[in-house]
Amino acid sequence: MKTQLRQNAIVRALRRNGTSTVAELAEQIGASRRTVLRDIGALRDAGHVIHSDVGRGGGLRLDPRSVQTTARLSVPEVFGLLISVAAMRAAYNLPFSELADAGLAKIEVALPADKIRDLRALLSCLHIGKLSPQQDLSDMGRLDPNLLPTFEESFLGRKHIVFDYTDAKGRQTRREVEPQALLILPPLWYLVAWDHARQDFRHFRMDRVSNPEVVTESSFRRRHVPFDDDVCPYNEMIK
């Protein structure tokens, strides 16, 4: 388990259980006592107030008023939260959407200025629409978890990406493209890119994309992507 996921699991366990011993936490998250103690130290450094109860039956307690002093979410994580809410809103009426937006706004402003700039650059590439009712979803798969971090590097650095793509007939090709936009037609996500081999824009279903990599020695310019009238830029959707 990655460090941040492990530390998040420790915080959730302490909130849920009230008091836990180091041994109990180690068993719950599948780590050694030494790793748990190191994570506890890191959480304290990040602003969490974690008390140690001495004596028989003592353990660790998280102060309910404890807060982190620094934002630990990465740009792709915040981007993922924002587009998930946007996608649900586009698909149907999302309960408590105003509260969700308010919470996400607080997360956004907690980011450093450079990360806010990167987040806004990513959001400028995001478009939302509605899927045709005739679309076949029987073969819809899971998205590669490496997609968002790869897209972050590619979109912000304007670098080509290469990936394996499996089309509707099961044929697999290795593609190199210029990413221009992300399109969400809930529940499907698409990468809209300029394909030099075909000299045209192509829409790639993200659940059919695998093994994405950034081509570091490359660059491209932003192009105007022609979308249908019912597709809305994310930045206009939230006004």
N, C-alpha and C positions, 0 to 999 in steps of 0.2 A: 504494500500500500504506500502511495506517495506521501511525502511529509505533510503537505497541507491537508490532504484527505484524512490522514491519521489524526492530526491535531484537531480537525473539525469533529471527528468522531469522539475524541476525548471530551471536548466541550459539551457535545450533545449528551454523552453518558453522565457527566457530572450534573448537568441540568435536570436530566431525567431521574437519576438515582438519589440526588441530594448529597450523599457521601459515598465515596468508593475508595477502596485501597488501591495501591499501585499494582498489586497482583491481580485484582479484579479487572482493572483497566487493561492490563497487559493481555489477559485472557480474552476480553471482549474484542479488542482490536487486532489480536494476533501478532503482538510484538513482544520484545523482551522488556524486563523491568528497567534496564538501563536506557532503552529507547524511550519508554514512557517518561522516565525522570527527565531526560533531555528535552522531550516535548513539553513537559510541564514548565521547565525553565524558559523555553522559547515563548510559550503562551503568556507567562508572567511578564517577560520583556515586551511583549506586544500590547500589554495593558490589561490583561485579565487578572483579577485578584483571586488567587487560589489559596485557601487556608489549609494548613496541615494540622490535624488534630493528633495530639500525642497520647500515648497510653494505650491500654488494651482496647482493641476494637476501633482505634482511631483510623482516620483516613483523610482523604482530600475533599474539600468543599469549594464550590465556585460561588463567590459572592454574587447574588442576583443583581446587584447594581453595577457589576463589573462590565466595562466596555473596553473595546480595543482602541488604542490611540492612533493607529494607522490603518488605512484601507488595504486589505490584503487581496482583494479581487483583481484579477488581471483584466486587460482590455477585452480579450475574447470571452471571458466569463461574463462580464457586464453586457457585452454585445449579445451573447447567447440569451441572457435574461430578457433584454429588451425585445429581441426579435421573437422570442417565445410568446411574450405577452401580445405583441403585435399580431402574430399569427393566429393566436386564439381569438383575438378581437375580430379579425377578418373572417374567421370561420363561423362564429356565432356570438351571441351576446355574452360577454365575459362578466360574470358577477364580480363586484368589487373592483372593477377596472380602474376607477379613480384612485382607490387606495393603493393598488398595485403601481400605478404611475407615480404617485407621491413617494412611495418607498423607493422606487427605482431612481427617481430624481435625487433623493438623498444620497444614494449610492454613487450616482454619477458625480455630484459636486464634491464628494469626498476624495475623488481621484486627484492625483497631481495634475498640474496644468498640461504637461506634455501628453499624459494619457487621455485627458479629456479631448485634446486636439485629435489624437489618433482615433478615439471612439467616434467623434463626429465625422471624421473622414470615412470611416467604415459605414456609418449610418447613411451617409450621402449616396452610397452605392446600393442601398437596400430598397426594394420595391415590393409592394403587396398587391395581390389580386385574388380572384376567385376561380376555383377549378371548374372546368366544364363537368356537368353531371355525367357525361358520356365517358369520362376518363376511367380507364381500367386500373384499379388499385390492387388487384389480386396478387401482383408480384412485388408489392412495395416492400423494400428491405430497410435495414438499419443504416444510419449514416456513420461513416468512418469518423471516429473521434478526433482524428488528426486534421480534419477539414478546416475547422475554424482557425486554429493556429497557423495553418498554411495560408489560408486566405488573408489573415491579418498581415503576414509578411509580404505576400504578393501584392495585395491592394495598396498598402501603404508605401511599399518600395517600388511599385509599378514594375514588377518582374513577372516573367512568364511562369506558368506552372505546367508540370507534366503529371499525368495520371493514367491509370488503367480505366477504360470505360467499357461497360457491357451494355450493348443496345437491347432493344425490346426482343430481338430474335436470339439473344444469347451470344452474339459475336463480340469478342473482346479486342480492343485496339489500344495502343499507347498513344495518347494525344498530348500535344504541346500547344497551349493557347494563351491569349492575353485576357485575363479576367477583367470584365467591365462592369458587371452588376450581379447582385444576388436577388433572385426573384422567389417569393414565397406564394404559392397557390395552395393553401392548406388542404390536405396535409403534406403536399409535395414541396420540396425545395429544389431550386434550379440554380446552376451557375450559368450566367449569360456571358459568353466570351467570343472574342474575335479569333476565328480559326484561319490561320494563314494558308494552310493546305487547301482550304475550300474558298478562301477569299470572301468570307461572309460570317455573320453572327451565327452562333449555335447555342442551343439551350441544352445543358447537360443535367439530367436528373441526378441529384446529389447522392441518392441511395444506390446509384449505379457507378459511382466514382470510388476508386480505391487506390491506395498507395500514392497519395498526392505528394509532390515535391516541388520546391521552388527552384527555378533555374537562376542561380545567383548571377551568372554573367549574361544578363539580359535586361532589356528595358522596353517600355512601350508607352504610348500616349493614350490619354483618355479619349474615347470615341462616344459620339451620341448614339445611344441605343434606342431604336424605334420600338416602343411598347404599344400595346392595344390601349384604347381609351379607358378601359375599366381597370387598368393597372395604375396604382397610386404610389408615388414616392413616399417612403416612410416619413420623411421630414414634413410632408404636407398632411399626412394622416394624423399626426399628433397635435396639429394646430387647433 
